[in-house]
Amino acid sequence: MKFSYQALPWNIIFGVDALDGIDNALDALGFDRALLLTTPNQTADGTRVAELLGSRCAGHFDQAVMHVPIECVVNAEAAARKLNADCTVAIGGGSTTGLGKALALRADLPNIVIPTSYAGSEMTDIWGITEGGRKTTGRDNRVVPTLTIYDPKLTLSLPPAFAASSGLNAMAQAAVNVASNDINPLVRTMALEAVRRLASSLPRILAKPHDLDARTDALLGASLAGGALGTGTTGLHHRLCHTFGGTFNTPHAETHTVLLPHSIAFNAAATAEGTALLADALGNKNAADGIFDLAKQLKAPSSLRELGVNETDLDKAIEISMASPLSNPATISEENLRLLLDDAFHGRQPRKYA
């Protein structure tokens, strides 16, 4: 066996009530003019963080939105300059984390992240910015949060329906690094543990939304999944998700939820060993069916049609997805990609590919 591994510069505080120590954490890092980032719907969470930060909160930008449009980034960058901010503090899901990453990339602002969902993107060096209907992504260690504070209590307000999609979004980050030909035992170990924790905890959250132990397991699973993606690989699945999100503005977590079982099925024959391990972690004989059935159990969306995609959009999605080279275990053609997207559009059980 031969492999190489370089960990990202993670700095994590995890635990119930971990948020209460944020002022001391920023003090230890030497920051005293934080720009607080939230979405318009999370101003209450932002108010609490601002109170905990006290004089360290220089201002509040509450216009973070899905897929990190360039206009939002430019406005937040201007606010940071005006306030002479020395860091950002993003509380929320992928929208605020993504904005914090964009500011770290463009304005060299250290970013502190407080996840309230299971996005997992805080554990990656991947950034994404949408401009002109196309989402551009890249990898850069500068966007890895200077500090991530995980407080499971903050996820209790996440509705079970969205917790399901958010958790399956995290599972996608892990699954693509198990069902892969780019075998790295350290990445795969994180990924498999993430899948086990998410597969176990998400149904418990649906049954008992205020089960803090289940919420804690899901949050840890999401962190591990993000860690697997951060030091692992992406492929067809993430290309498709970025295409639909950036061009058709589909909801991020739900897009991952719908496409994941079909992406795993597409690569199954080319990643037999890893796909078998993924199936075992899911407690199912077939990995793609296991994910599809779990999503149904969680009452999550199962079709692109439910996300507002029109059948006529599929041709454009194929064109965009195939516009640049992509490293993927199975060979991609317009014909087999059409089969995948047609199944995902109609919400069919994943097919077997030759």
Buried (B, 14 or more C-beta within 10 A) or exposed (E): EEEEEEEBEBBBBBEBEBBEBBBEBBEEBEBBBBBBBBBEEBBEBBBEBBEBBEEBBBBBBBBBBBBBBBEBBEBBBEBBEEBEBBBBBBBBBBBBBBBBBBBBBBBEBBBBBBBBBBBBBBBBBBBBBBEEEEBBBEEEEBBBBBBBBBBBBBBBEBEBBBBBBBBBBBBBBBBBBBBBBBBBEBBBEBBBBBBBBBBBBBBBBBEEBEBEEBBBBBBBBBBBBBBBBBBBBBBBBBBBBBBBBBBBBBBBBBBBBBBBBBBBBBBBEBBEEBBBBBBBBBEBEBBBBBBBBBBEEBEBBBBBBBBEBEEEBBEEBBEBBBEEEBEBBBEBEEEBBBBBBBBBBEBBBBEEBE
